[in-house]
Amino acid sequence: MHVVSIELYCAAQAMDFGDPSNMSEGTKEAYDALRERVDYIENDVIMYYDMDKSFELLESGELLDRVEKVVGPLL
């Protein structure tokens, strides 16, 4: 799950380099859930604090719950 949380963290950052308005509803909900906890990275930072927040979002089940409320059951 740590690898997935890092992928989520990196994907949100990558979306900010592009156009976040092109996301699907489920992707947008996942993005919003992460961005409520983790800010866009503009400068060098110690990243493990934010990676821990991403992990907690996944581990708690909140990310899945929020996305499923938008798109329906995934599992």
TAGIDA-V617332 format. One record per helix or strand. SS is the DSSP state (helix for helix, strand for strand). FROM is the first residue (numbers start at 0). LEN is the number of residues. Records with the same first field share a line. If there is no record, write none. Layout:
SS->FROM-LEN ; FROM-LEN
//
This chain:
helix->1-16 ; 19-3 ; 24-11 ; 47-12 ; 61-10
//
